[in-house]
Amino acid sequence: MREKLLVIKTNTTDKNDIALLVNPETNLSEVKATGQMLVDSDGLSFVYVLDINDEYTYLAIKEDFWTELKQGMDSQSKVYLSNSTEHIELENFFEELEYLVENIKGNGNYGEEMVTKVEARF
């Protein structure tokens, strides 16, 4: 099973960019953004794929944070992964998210609950 990091909080920076915060003890020094996202319909999450030492790790963003993602998407903000001390820009975040959201809307393949929640938030 791939390692999974969970977003525990979001912050908005001075420039209206979004920081997705993970556990402060998480070491981000070897983390690289891949620019790719997936959907976890069962977990009601969007998943950003990270590369850590040539292995993929999933950053799960649960529905609790979708309102902030929608606001960031509307304002074309940048998105960063942070453990409070280290910050990594998540490239192509909103391009990938917009693509996934448009594919999910009205598409029963993602499950009724995921479709309903995405349509309500985005």
C-alpha positions in Angstrom: 0.0 0.0 0.0 1.3 3.4 -0.9 2.1 5.8 1.9 -0.6 8.5 2.4 -0.3 11.9 4.0 -3.4 13.6 5.2 -4.1 17.3 5.1 -5.0 18.4 8.6 -5.6 22.1 8.1 -5.5 24.8 5.4 -4.1 28.3 5.7 -4.3 31.3 3.4 -1.1 33.2 2.9 -0.6 37.0 2.6 -0.8 36.6 -1.2 -4.1 34.5 -0.9 -2.2 31.3 -1.8 -3.3 28.1 0.0 -1.1 26.1 2.3 -2.2 22.5 2.8 -0.8 21.6 6.2 0.3 18.1 7.2 1.6 16.8 10.5 4.5 19.1 11.6 6.7 16.0 12.1 6.4 15.1 8.5 9.8 15.5 6.7 9.3 17.3 3.4 12.9 17.7 2.4 12.8 14.9 -0.2 9.3 15.6 -1.5 8.7 16.5 -5.1 5.5 17.6 -6.7 4.4 15.5 -9.7 1.7 17.7 -11.0 -0.8 14.8 -11.0 -4.0 14.2 -9.1 -6.4 11.3 -8.6 -9.7 10.8 -7.0 -10.4 8.5 -4.0 -14.2 8.1 -4.3 -14.4 5.7 -1.3 -12.5 8.2 0.9 -14.3 11.2 -0.5 -10.9 12.8 -1.3 -8.9 14.4 -4.0 -5.4 13.0 -4.0 -2.3 14.9 -5.1 0.6 12.5 -6.1 4.0 13.2 -4.5 7.3 11.7 -5.3 9.4 10.9 -2.2 12.7 9.2 -3.0 11.4 7.8 -6.3 8.3 6.3 -4.7 4.8 7.7 -5.0 3.0 9.0 -1.9 -0.6 10.2 -1.9 -1.6 13.5 -0.3 -5.3 13.1 0.6 -7.5 16.2 0.7 -10.8 15.3 2.3 -14.0 17.2 1.7 -13.5 19.3 4.8 -11.1 21.4 2.8 -13.0 21.6 -0.5 -14.5 25.0 0.2 -11.0 26.5 0.4 -10.0 24.7 -2.8 -12.9 26.1 -4.6 -12.0 29.6 -3.4 -8.4 29.1 -4.5 -9.5 27.8 -7.8 -11.7 30.8 -8.4 -8.9 33.2 -7.5 -6.1 31.3 -9.3 -4.1 30.9 -6.1 -1.0 28.8 -5.8 -1.1 25.8 -3.6 1.7 24.7 -1.2 2.3 21.6 0.9 3.5 22.6 4.3 4.5 21.1 7.7 4.7 24.6 9.1 8.4 25.0 8.5 8.9 23.6 5.0 6.8 24.6 1.9 6.6 23.0 -1.5 4.6 24.3 -4.4 2.2 21.8 -5.8 2.5 22.3 -9.5 -0.6 22.0 -11.8 -2.8 21.7 -8.8 -5.8 23.6 -10.0 -5.5 22.5 -13.6 -5.7 18.9 -12.4 -8.5 19.7 -9.9 -10.6 21.4 -12.5 -10.2 18.5 -14.9 -11.2 16.0 -12.2 -14.2 18.1 -11.0 -15.5 18.4 -14.6 -15.2 14.6 -15.1 -16.9 13.8 -11.8 -20.0 16.0 -12.4 -22.8 13.8 -13.5 -20.6 10.8 -13.8 -21.9 7.8 -11.7 -18.6 6.0 -12.1 -17.3 8.0 -9.1 -20.2 6.9 -6.9 -23.4 8.8 -6.1 -22.0 10.3 -2.8 -18.8 11.7 -4.5 -20.8 13.1 -7.4 -23.3 14.8 -5.1 -20.7 16.3 -2.9 -18.5 17.6 -5.7 -21.5 19.1 -7.5 -22.5 20.9 -4.3 -19.0 22.3 -3.6 -17.7 23.1 -7.1 
